[in-house]
């Protein structure tokens, strides 16, 4: 008789989370069969509920399942006559080998132990059935029969199924099999090694864990998992404070399996889950509350306190050491850890294939030929306005607090209010003029609110979309509330300086509002609150924010790229070619050198900068300009932090005091914060830093870090700004007076900014909060430790600074450029030593740009359009276009074809680019 072999070749998927896509490897995944058990009767109907089935040869299918009592096997074939079936099973330790022969021609099918011959066969149940379609065999094998293995999810062993007479086990192709839960996961599988159950690491501390593991099976990945949180009474954000070493090698964010690099929160922010080697850990009272938090919780179902790291290449068979470090001693809460484990898992699913260029019709993208929207505004009474946009009606109601306590809308004994309205094509400007009628400082909270109820489809507060349509924001950088129905939208934003600094954008239960909960007026004083209502004919945030930008007069020219390059021994050793390539490939217009050290590890902040040598700046700038003459050099300046030990006594009248009377610091105790004014002792002294930068060093200009405030927005000491205080929400009376750092320091800062700009360029970190500073129109970027910080640039210069936490290469930087375009922003370079480009980038064609409109994925300027999206682009004019396209690695694609055509005297460029590609469409000069 000719032998016929059918080998049971099996493919397995090791699934980490329920619902995850399987990844293929050379293992067979056998799922658990819940009640009822499979009936061994030769009929295969009850196998339909078992997902484990394979075509192992032409017209032959094998199925497998398991329960605590038995391993179940079914073989179904279209062969005419039954053939013997041989099953081989070898346990994971290679100690027990079993070879069993089943003859489906017998009734019931017979069972014979081949190896060893004395192996028990008691308890095996078999059944077979033949039909005109072929024949089927069912077998249930008690675990004692197949070597006495303990059945559990995660059990690994080897097996083979052959249709043959009596093959030797050495001649059979054995394949590893893996038992899983009924849902195909390994959630209940025990770990390979348990490192710890619970641990606590003090700020700045470390802990080591030694453990032994067997070799990682081929095709699997070694995964280190643990739960981590920073112990607090409530969920309060996160920080990158955990560093993991495996056998002395750091295991950073690029090894995370279960958390994305960036995670979108319900509050609208995008959070980075790692900063290089440091892993992000949430502040929380437990390991699960952040997952469902209405603000910090993830939009997608991610367990944010669980950290899983692929450490396959760092692990070795035998003894291993894991070190866990809390990297931020200044964060005083304990780092709590739980359930540290090492597991063997299959590789994650392969990355999703990036989308190619779109086919079919493309959107036409050009600046609006006409701005504004058709709307009507009608006062309903002295405190309510009706705004009608198409079929939508929005009622904006205002109310004001009194010390009664209570809210009022009209006349009262504490203050007088007169309202005036101005209507523009895009907004209603409301001016509420208040006069304090009392002889005491008057608390006067203001609320302007729109009740939409179930009509509210979308909500943005401070530029971030709130998925749950509730929350609040207190960001003067983007002090906007925008609520949208299905057909239209309505926005609120402050215009005057006091209202902007005090801003509270809020929403709840279908209501959206703009508030000032800190306004306090001097006895007999007058103040005019100026704010705007911006209706839109579409439910689109970008339509609103572009109208707001025009209202704020925020569209001005950004003339070039900014880079940091330290003047220090670390760059002194670079060759001339390296310096030149760094500056040319980054298309540097402005080159800024930061501050060095003062003493005792302190950066030379504040007046200490006047005591350190400045030769490194002078020499480096001379060298750089000799190599690249067209750059403009800048030096870092910060006006609030001073690290000198003499500062608290020398500048006692300028200290920023907290509500408890202690002086505020930025981080370290010596990083003390002061408020510079022309009248106090600190303002004139810190201004001397600018004289050194411009006169002694000879820099072309100044980079001003945190020019509006630093860390703390208010100070609780004299002098009073005349507008600000803490107000008790119940009594509605003044609890204590305080002053806005921005308002107090503005005259001094305004004078210094004008002085700098009279000499050369001024670049700022963070947008201006006051109209006078914004009117100077100096470019400011925002930092992108969280890329959603880009919304803070939406009402000034839309520039994102690179992410110093995650950028470690030019490819990383390009990804941030693309992410910034999602928020309608262009890009400035940050890291110097770790991001050294080898070729020009998209930044080369970003500038100069005078923004006209910002959108998700692109920015339209007068001179150019920068985009990561496809479309038919133009300016509604006949100008010729020059197109530069970059691939998903950030390299320019030579010869890319972007067809141009004329239509009604207007030029259009048809751009079809793949995912993570980008382009600059430049309007040719002179046209």
Residue pairs with C-beta under 8 A, 6 or more apart in sequence:
1 165
3 164
3 165
4 83
4 163
4 164
5 162
5 163
5 164
5 167
6 56
6 57
6 60
6 77
6 161
6 162
6 163
7 56
7 57
7 160
7 161
7 162
7 172
7 173
8 54
8 56
8 62
8 159
8 160
8 161
8 162
8 175
9 54
9 56
9 173
9 175
10 27
10 28
10 54
10 56
10 175
10 177
11 24
11 25
11 26
11 27
11 28
11 54
12 24
12 25
12 26
12 27
12 28
12 29
12 176
12 177
12 178
12 346
13 22
13 23
13 24
13 25
13 29
13 184
13 346
14 22
14 23
14 25
14 27
14 29
14 178
14 186
14 220
14 345
14 346
15 22
15 180
15 184
15 185
15 186
15 346
16 185
16 186
16 223
16 257
16 258
16 308
16 345
16 348
17 185
17 258
18 183
18 184
18 185
18 187
20 185
20 348
20 349
21 349
22 29
22 184
22 346
22 349
23 346
23 347
23 348
23 349
23 350
25 219
25 220
25 346
25 347
26 175
26 176
26 218
26 219
27 156
27 175
27 176
27 177
27 178
27 219
27 346
28 52
28 54
28 64
28 159
28 175
28 176
28 177
28 178
29 52
29 177
29 178
29 180
29 184
30 52
30 64
30 65
30 66
30 71
30 177
30 178
30 179
30 180
31 50
31 51
31 52
31 65
31 66
31 180
31 181
31 182
31 183
31 184
32 65
32 66
32 67
32 153
32 179
32 180
32 181
32 182
33 49
33 50
33 65
33 66
33 67
33 72
33 182
34 182
36 46
37 67
37 69
37 70
38 46
38 47
38 50
38 65
38 72
38 138
38 140
39 46
40 72
40 125
40 126
40 127
40 138
40 139
40 140
41 127
41 129
41 138
42 127
42 128
42 129
42 136
42 137
42 138
43 129
43 136
44 63
44 74
44 76
44 136
44 138
47 53
47 63
47 65
47 74
50 63
50 64
50 65
51 184
52 63
52 64
52 65
53 61
53 62
53 63
54 61
54 62
54 63
55 61
56 62
56 161
59 77
59 78
59 79
59 134
60 75
60 76
60 77
60 78
60 79
60 163
61 75
61 76
61 77
62 73
62 74
62 75
62 76
62 161
63 73
63 74
63 76
64 71
64 72
64 73
64 74
64 177
65 71
65 72
66 72
66 151
66 179
67 151
68 151
69 142
69 143
70 123
70 140
70 141
70 142
70 143
71 140
71 141
71 143
71 146
71 151
72 138
72 139
72 140
72 141
73 87
73 138
73 139
73 141
73 161
74 136
74 137
74 138
74 139
75 85
75 136
75 137
75 161
75 163
76 134
76 135
76 136
76 137
77 134
77 135
77 136
77 163
78 133
78 134
79 134
79 135
80 134
81 105
81 135
82 103
82 104
82 105
82 128
82 130
82 135
82 137
83 104
83 163
83 164
84 101
84 102
84 103
84 104
84 163
84 164
84 165
85 101
85 102
85 103
85 104
85 137
85 161
85 162
85 163
86 99
86 100
86 101
86 102
86 114
86 161
86 162
86 163
86 164
86 166
86 167
86 172
87 98
87 99
87 100
87 101
87 102
87 139
87 141
87 159
87 160
87 161
88 97
88 98
88 99
88 158
88 159
88 160
88 161
88 162
88 169
88 172
88 174
89 96
89 97
89 98
89 100
89 146
89 147
89 157
89 158
89 159
90 96
90 97
90 98
90 147
90 157
90 158
90 159
90 169
90 174
91 147
91 149
91 157
92 149
92 155
92 156
92 157
92 158
95 147
96 146
96 147
96 148
96 149
97 115
97 116
97 147
97 169
98 113
98 115
98 119
98 145
98 146
98 147
99 113
99 114
99 115
99 169
100 111
100 112
100 113
100 114
100 119
100 121
100 124
100 141
100 145
101 111
101 112
101 114
101 166
102 109
102 110
102 111
102 112
102 126
102 137
102 139
103 109
103 110
103 112
104 126
104 128
104 135
104 137
105 128
107 128
108 126
108 127
108 128
109 126
109 127
109 128
109 137
109 139
110 126
111 121
111 124
111 126
112 121
113 119
113 120
113 121
114 166
115 169
119 145
120 144
120 145
121 145
122 142
122 145
123 141
123 142
123 144
123 145
124 139
124 140
124 141
124 142
124 145
125 139
125 140
126 137
126 138
126 139
127 137
127 138
128 135
128 136
128 137
128 138
129 135
129 136
143 149
143 150
143 151
147 157
149 155
149 157
151 179
152 179
152 188
152 189
152 190
153 179
153 180
153 181
153 185
153 186
153 187
153 188
153 189
154 178
154 179
154 180
154 186
154 188
154 189
154 190
155 178
155 179
156 176
156 177
156 178
156 217
157 176
157 177
158 174
158 175
158 176
158 177
159 174
159 175
159 177
160 172
160 173
160 174
160 175
162 172
176 217
178 186
180 186
180 189
181 187
181 188
186 343
186 345
189 343
191 341
191 342
191 343
192 213
192 214
192 222
192 341
192 342
192 343
192 344
193 211
193 212
193 213
193 341
193 342
194 211
194 340
194 341
195 209
195 211
195 226
195 322
195 340
195 341
195 342
196 209
196 337
196 338
196 339
196 340
197 338
197 339
198 336
198 337
198 338
199 207
199 324
199 336
199 337
199 338
199 340
200 334
200 335
200 336
200 337
201 207
201 324
201 325
201 326
201 334
201 335
201 337
202 326
202 334
202 335
203 326
203 328
203 329
203 330
203 331
203 332
203 333
203 334
203 335
204 326
204 327
204 328
204 329
205 325
205 326
205 335
206 323
206 324
206 325
206 326
207 323
207 324
208 321
208 322
208 323
209 321
209 322
209 323
209 324
209 340
210 319
210 320
210 321
211 319
211 320
211 322
211 342
212 318
212 319
212 320
213 222
213 315
213 317
213 318
213 320
213 342
214 317
215 317
216 222
216 312
216 315
216 317
216 344
217 344
219 346
219 347
220 344
220 345
220 346
220 347
221 310
221 312
221 344
221 345
221 346
221 347
222 310
222 311
222 312
222 315
222 342
222 343
222 344
223 257
223 308
223 309
223 310
223 311
223 342
223 343
223 344
223 345
224 244
224 246
224 251
224 308
224 309
224 311
224 322
224 340
224 341
224 342
225 306
225 307
225 308
225 309
225 339
225 340
225 341
225 342
225 343
226 306
226 307
226 324
226 337
226 338
226 339
226 340
226 341
227 287
227 305
227 306
227 307
227 337
227 338
227 339
228 242
228 279
228 281
228 305
228 307
228 335
228 336
228 337
228 338
229 281
229 282
229 283
229 284
229 286
229 287
229 290
229 305
229 335
229 336
230 238
230 239
230 241
230 281
230 282
230 283
230 284
230 331
230 333
230 334
230 335
230 336
231 284
231 285
231 333
231 334
231 335
231 336
232 283
232 284
232 285
232 333
233 285
234 283
234 284
234 285
235 282
235 283
235 284
235 285
235 289
235 290
235 293
235 296
236 283
236 284
236 296
237 282
237 283
237 296
238 271
238 280
238 281
238 282
238 283
238 290
238 296
238 304
239 280
239 281
239 283
239 328
239 331
240 272
240 274
240 275
240 278
240 279
240 280
240 281
240 327
240 805
241 278
241 279
241 281
241 326
241 327
241 328
241 331
241 335
242 278
242 279
242 280
242 281
242 307
242 324
242 325
242 326
242 327
242 335
243 250
243 252
243 277
243 278
243 279
243 324
243 325
243 327
244 250
244 251
244 252
244 279
244 309
244 322
244 323
244 324
244 325
245 251
245 322
245 323
245 324
245 325
246 311
246 314
246 315
246 320
246 321
246 322
247 314
247 315
247 316
247 320
247 321
248 321
248 323
249 314
250 277
251 309
251 311
251 314
252 274
252 276
252 277
252 278
252 279
253 261
253 272
253 273
253 274
253 275
253 276
253 277
253 278
253 279
253 806
254 274
255 309
255 310
255 311
256 273
256 274
256 279
256 307
256 308
256 309
257 308
257 309
257 310
257 348
258 302
258 303
258 306
258 307
258 308
259 273
259 302
259 304
259 306
259 307
259 308
260 273
260 302
261 272
261 273
261 274
261 806
262 270
262 271
262 272
262 273
262 787
262 819
263 270
263 271
263 273
263 298
263 300
263 302
263 304
264 270
264 271
264 298
264 299
264 300
265 271
265 295
265 296
265 297
265 298
265 299
266 293
266 294
266 295
266 296
266 297
266 298
266 299
266 466
266 467
266 468
267 294
267 295
267 296
267 464
267 466
267 471
268 460
268 461
268 463
268 464
268 465
268 466
268 467
268 788
269 464
269 786
269 788
270 786
270 787
270 788
271 280
271 786
272 280
272 785
272 786
272 787
272 803
272 805
272 806
273 279
273 280
273 304
274 280
274 805
274 806
275 785
275 805
275 806
276 805
276 806
276 808
278 327
279 307
281 305
281 335
282 290
282 296
282 304
282 305
283 333
284 290
284 305
287 305
287 306
287 338
288 303
288 305
290 296
290 297
290 304
290 305
291 297
291 298
291 301
291 302
291 303
291 304
291 305
294 468
294 470
294 471
295 471
297 304
298 304
299 467
311 342
315 342
320 342
322 340
324 337
326 335
330 667
330 668
354 888
354 914
354 915
354 916
355 914
355 915
356 914
356 915
357 870
357 912
357 913
357 914
358 870
358 912
359 912
362 870
362 871
362 872
362 910
362 911
362 912
363 871
363 872
364 871
364 872
364 874
364 908
365 855
365 858
365 860
365 865
365 867
365 869
365 871
365 872
365 873
365 874
366 860
366 873
366 874
366 875
366 876
367 852
367 853
367 860
367 875
367 876
368 546
368 853
369 876
371 425
371 426
371 547
371 550
372 424
372 425
372 426
372 547
373 389
373 425
373 426
373 535
373 536
373 537
374 389
374 390
374 537
375 387
375 388
375 389
375 535
376 387
376 388
377 385
377 386
377 387
377 388
377 421
377 423
377 428
377 533
378 385
378 386
378 388
379 385
379 386
379 421
380 386
380 395
381 409
382 409
382 410
382 419
383 397
383 398
383 399
383 409
383 410
383 419
384 395
384 396
384 397
384 398
384 409
385 395
385 396
385 421
385 428
385 430
385 533
386 393
386 394
386 395
386 396
387 393
387 394
387 395
387 396
387 428
387 490
387 533
387 535
388 394
389 488
389 490
389 535
389 536
389 537
390 487
390 488
390 537
391 487
392 485
392 487
392 488
394 450
394 452
394 490
394 535
395 450
395 451
396 448
396 449
396 450
396 490
396 492
396 533
397 409
397 448
397 449
397 450
397 451
398 409
398 432
398 446
398 447
398 448
398 449
399 407
399 408
399 409
399 446
399 447
399 449
400 407
400 408
400 409
400 415
400 417
400 444
400 445
400 446
400 447
401 407
401 408
401 443
401 444
401 445
401 446
401 727
401 732
402 408
402 412
402 414
402 415
402 732
403 414
403 442
403 443
403 731
403 732
403 733
404 732
405 730
405 731
405 732
405 733
406 732
407 447
413 437
414 436
414 437
414 438
414 442
414 444
415 434
415 435
415 436
415 437
415 438
415 442
415 444
415 521
416 434
416 435
416 437
417 432
417 433
417 434
417 435
418 432
418 433
419 430
419 431
419 432
419 433
420 430
420 431
420 433
421 428
421 429
421 430
421 431
422 428
422 429
422 431
423 429
424 551
426 534
426 547
426 550
426 551
427 532
427 533
427 534
427 535
427 547
427 551
428 532
428 533
428 534
428 535
429 495
429 530
429 531
429 532
430 448
430 530
430 531
430 532
430 533
431 528
431 529
431 530
432 446
432 528
432 529
432 530
432 531
433 526
433 527
433 528
434 444
434 521
434 526
434 527
434 528
434 529
435 524
435 525
435 526
436 442
436 444
436 521
436 522
436 523
436 524
436 525
436 526
437 524
438 523
439 523
439 524
440 523
441 520
441 521
441 522
441 523
441 725
441 734
441 737
442 520
442 521
442 523
442 734
443 519
443 520
443 725
443 727
443 728
443 732
443 733
443 734
444 519
444 520
444 521
445 515
445 516
445 517
445 518
445 519
445 727
445 732
446 515
446 516
446 519
446 529
447 513
447 514
447 515
448 492
448 513
448 514
448 515
448 531
449 511
449 512
449 513
449 514
450 483
450 490
450 492
450 511
450 512
450 513
451 510
451 511
452 483
452 485
452 510
452 511
452 512
453 510
454 510
455 485
455 486
455 510
456 469
456 483
456 484
456 485
456 510
456 512
457 484
457 485
457 486
457 539
458 465
458 469
458 483
458 484
458 539
458 541
459 465
459 466
459 469
459 470
459 482
459 483
459 484
459 507
459 512
460 466
460 480
460 481
460 482
460 483
460 541
460 544
461 471
461 472
461 473
461 480
461 481
461 505
461 506
461 507
462 473
462 474
462 475
462 477
462 478
462 479
462 480
462 505
462 791
463 475
463 478
463 480
463 541
463 545
463 791
463 792
463 794
464 473
464 788
464 791
465 541
466 507
469 507
469 510
470 507
470 508
470 509
471 506
471 507
471 508
472 504
472 505
472 506
472 507
473 504
473 505
473 506
474 503
474 504
474 505
475 503
475 505
475 792
476 500
476 501
476 503
476 708
476 742
476 769
477 766
477 767
477 769
477 782
477 792
477 793
477 795
478 791
478 792
478 794
478 795
479 493
479 494
479 500
479 503
479 505
479 514
479 795
480 491
480 492
480 493
480 505
480 544
480 545
480 548
480 795
481 491
481 492
481 493
481 505
481 506
481 507
481 512
481 513
481 514
482 489
482 490
482 491
482 492
482 512
482 534
482 541
482 544
482 545
483 489
483 490
483 491
483 507
483 512
484 490
484 536
484 539
484 540
484 541
485 539
486 539
487 538
487 539
488 535
488 536
488 537
488 538
488 539
489 535
489 536
489 538
489 539
489 540
489 541
489 543
489 544
490 512
490 533
490 534
490 535
490 536
491 532
491 533
491 534
491 535
491 536
491 544
491 547
491 548
492 505
492 512
492 513
492 514
492 531
492 532
492 533
492 534
493 514
493 531
493 532
493 534
493 548
493 551
494 500
494 503
494 514
494 516
494 529
494 530
494 531
494 532
495 530
495 531
495 532
495 551
495 771
496 528
496 529
496 530
496 531
496 771
497 742
497 743
497 746
497 769
497 770
497 771
497 772
498 516
498 519
498 527
498 529
498 723
498 724
498 740
498 743
499 516
499 529
499 530
499 531
500 769
500 770
501 713
501 724
501 740
501 742
501 743
501 769
501 770
502 516
502 517
502 518
502 519
502 723
502 724
502 740
503 514
503 515
503 516
504 514
504 515
504 516
504 517
505 513
505 514
505 515
506 512
506 513
506 514
506 515
507 513
514 531
516 529
517 727
517 729
518 724
518 725
518 726
518 727
518 738
519 527
519 529
519 723
519 724
519 725
520 723
520 724
520 725
520 727
520 734
520 737
521 527
521 722
521 723
522 722
525 722
527 723
532 548
532 551
534 544
534 547
534 548
534 551
536 543
536 544
536 547
537 543
542 824
542 853
542 854
542 855
542 856
545 794
545 795
545 854
546 853
546 854
548 794
548 795
549 555
549 794
549 795
549 851
549 854
552 774
552 795
552 796
553 774
553 775
554 774
554 795
554 796
554 797
554 851
555 850
555 851
555 852
556 777
556 797
556 850
557 848
557 849
557 850
558 779
558 797
558 799
558 826
558 847
558 848
558 849
558 850
558 851
559 589
559 779
559 847
559 848
560 587
560 588
560 589
560 590
560 847
560 848
561 586
561 587
561 588
561 589
561 590
561 827
561 828
561 829
561 843
561 846
561 847
562 588
562 589
562 590
562 592
562 703
562 763
562 779
562 781
562 799
562 801
562 828
562 829
563 582
563 583
563 586
563 588
563 590
563 591
563 592
563 828
563 829
563 832
564 591
564 592
564 593
564 594
564 829
564 830
564 831
564 832
565 571
565 582
565 583
565 588
565 591
565 592
565 593
565 624
565 832
566 593
566 594
566 832
566 833
567 593
567 616
567 617
567 619
567 620
567 621
568 596
568 616
570 833
571 579
571 620
571 832
571 833
572 616
572 620
574 582
576 623
576 627
578 836
579 623
579 624
579 627
579 628
580 627
580 628
581 836
581 837
581 838
582 588
582 832
582 836
582 837
583 591
583 624
583 627
583 628
583 631
584 628
584 840
585 837
585 838
585 839
585 840
585 841
586 829
586 837
586 841
586 843
587 840
587 841
587 843
587 844
587 846
587 847
588 628
588 631
588 829
589 630
589 631
589 632
589 847
590 631
590 632
590 634
590 701
590 703
590 761
590 763
591 624
591 631
591 632
591 633
591 634
592 633
592 634
592 635
592 636
592 703
592 763
593 617
593 620
593 621
593 633
593 634
593 635
593 636
594 636
595 603
595 604
595 605
595 609
595 635
595 636
596 603
596 604
596 612
596 616
597 603
597 604
597 612
598 604
598 605
598 608
598 609
598 611
598 612
598 643
598 644
599 608
600 670
602 608
602 643
602 668
602 670
602 671
603 643
604 611
604 612
604 643
605 638
605 641
605 642
605 643
605 671
606 638
606 641
606 642
606 643
606 644
606 647
606 674
606 686
606 689
607 642
607 644
607 647
607 685
607 686
607 688
607 689
608 642
608 643
608 644
609 689
609 692
610 688
610 689
610 692
614 692
614 696
614 697
617 635
617 697
617 699
618 696
618 697
618 698
621 633
621 697
621 698
621 699
624 631
624 633
625 631
625 633
632 700
632 701
632 760
632 761
633 699
633 700
633 701
634 699
634 700
634 701
634 702
634 703
634 761
634 763
635 693
635 697
635 699
635 702
635 703
636 703
636 705
637 689
637 690
637 693
637 702
637 703
637 704
637 705
638 704
638 705
638 706
638 710
639 676
639 686
639 704
639 707
639 745
639 749
639 752
640 656
640 673
640 674
640 675
640 676
640 706
640 709
640 710
640 741
641 666
641 671
641 672
641 673
641 674
641 710
642 651
642 672
642 674
642 682
642 686
643 670
643 671
643 672
644 650
645 670
647 672
647 674
648 655
648 663
648 672
650 681
651 674
651 680
651 681
651 682
651 685
652 681
653 680
653 681
653 682
654 674
654 675
654 676
654 677
654 680
654 681
654 682
654 683
655 663
655 672
655 673
655 674
655 675
655 717
656 663
656 664
656 673
656 674
656 675
656 712
656 715
656 717
656 741
657 663
657 664
657 715
657 716
657 717
658 664
658 712
658 716
659 716
659 726
659 736
659 738
661 716
663 672
663 673
664 672
664 673
664 711
664 712
664 715
665 671
665 672
665 673
666 672
666 673
666 710
666 711
673 710
673 711
673 712
674 682
674 686
675 682
675 715
675 741
675 744
675 745
676 682
676 683
676 686
676 687
676 745
676 748
676 749
677 683
677 744
677 745
677 747
677 748
678 684
678 747
678 748
678 751
679 719
683 745
683 748
687 748
687 752
690 702
690 752
690 755
690 756
693 699
693 702
694 701
694 702
694 756
694 759
694 760
699 760
700 760
700 761
701 756
701 759
701 760
701 761
701 762
701 763
702 756
702 760
702 761
702 762
702 763
703 763
703 764
703 765
704 753
704 756
704 762
704 763
704 764
704 765
705 765
706 765
706 766
707 749
707 753
707 764
707 765
707 766
707 768
707 773
707 780
708 741
708 742
708 766
708 767
708 768
708 769
708 773
709 741
709 742
709 745
710 741
712 741
713 740
713 741
713 742
714 724
714 738
714 739
714 740
714 741
715 738
715 739
715 741
715 744
716 736
716 737
716 738
716 739
717 739
719 739
719 744
720 737
720 738
720 739
721 739
721 740
721 743
721 744
723 740
723 743
724 737
724 738
724 739
724 740
724 743
725 734
725 735
725 736
725 737
725 738
726 734
726 735
726 736
726 737
726 738
727 733
727 734
727 735
728 734
728 735
742 769
742 770
743 770
746 770
746 772
746 773
749 773
750 772
750 773
750 776
753 762
753 773
753 776
753 778
754 776
756 762
757 776
757 778
761 778
762 776
762 778
763 778
763 779
763 780
763 781
764 778
764 779
764 780
764 781
765 780
765 781
765 782
765 783
765 801
766 780
766 782
766 792
767 774
767 780
767 782
767 792
767 793
767 795
767 796
767 797
768 774
768 776
768 780
768 796
774 796
779 797
779 799
780 793
780 796
780 797
780 799
781 793
781 797
781 799
781 800
781 801
781 828
782 789
782 790
782 792
782 793
782 799
782 800
782 801
783 789
783 801
783 804
784 790
784 800
784 801
784 802
784 803
784 816
784 819
784 820
785 803
785 804
785 805
787 800
787 803
787 816
787 819
787 820
787 822
787 823
788 823
789 800
790 798
790 800
790 820
790 822
790 823
790 824
790 825
791 823
793 799
793 800
793 823
793 825
794 823
794 824
794 854
797 851
798 823
798 824
798 825
798 826
798 851
798 854
798 859
799 825
799 826
799 827
799 828
800 816
800 819
800 820
800 823
800 825
800 826
800 827
800 828
801 827
801 828
801 830
802 813
802 816
802 827
802 828
802 829
802 830
802 831
802 835
803 812
803 816
803 830
804 830
804 831
806 812
806 816
807 813
807 816
807 830
807 831
807 834
807 835
808 831
808 834
808 835
809 834
809 835
810 835
810 836
810 837
810 838
810 839
810 841
810 890
811 889
811 890
812 835
813 827
813 829
813 831
813 835
813 837
813 841
813 890
814 841
814 842
814 886
814 889
814 890
815 916
816 827
817 827
817 841
817 842
817 843
817 890
817 918
818 868
818 916
818 918
820 826
820 827
821 857
821 858
821 859
821 866
821 867
821 868
821 918
822 856
822 857
822 868
823 854
823 856
824 854
824 855
824 856
824 858
824 859
825 854
825 859
826 843
826 846
826 847
826 849
826 859
826 866
827 842
827 843
827 846
829 835
829 843
839 890
839 891
839 892
840 892
841 886
841 890
842 866
842 884
842 886
842 890
842 918
842 920
844 884
845 864
845 866
845 884
845 920
845 922
846 864
846 866
846 920
848 863
849 859
849 861
849 862
849 863
849 864
849 866
850 861
850 862
850 863
851 859
851 860
851 861
852 860
852 861
852 862
853 859
853 860
854 860
857 867
857 868
857 869
858 865
858 866
858 867
858 868
858 869
858 871
859 865
859 866
859 867
862 923
863 922
863 923
864 920
864 921
864 922
864 923
865 873
865 920
865 921
866 918
866 919
866 920
867 873
867 911
867 918
867 919
867 920
867 921
868 913
868 916
868 917
868 918
868 919
869 913
870 911
870 912
870 913
871 911
872 908
872 909
872 910
872 911
873 881
873 908
873 909
873 911
873 921
874 881
874 906
874 907
874 908
874 909
875 907
875 923
876 906
877 906
877 907
878 902
878 905
878 906
878 907
878 927
879 907
879 923
879 924
879 927
880 900
880 907
880 923
880 924
880 927
881 900
881 907
881 909
881 921
881 922
881 923
881 924
882 921
882 922
882 923
882 924
883 896
883 898
883 909
883 911
883 919
883 920
883 921
883 922
884 892
884 919
884 920
884 922
885 892
885 893
885 896
885 898
885 911
885 913
885 917
885 918
885 919
886 892
886 893
886 917
886 918
886 919
887 893
887 914
887 917
888 914
888 915
888 916
888 917
893 917
898 909
898 910
898 911
898 912
898 919
898 921
899 909
899 910
900 907
900 908
900 909
900 910
901 907
901 908
901 910
902 908
909 921
911 919
911 921
913 919
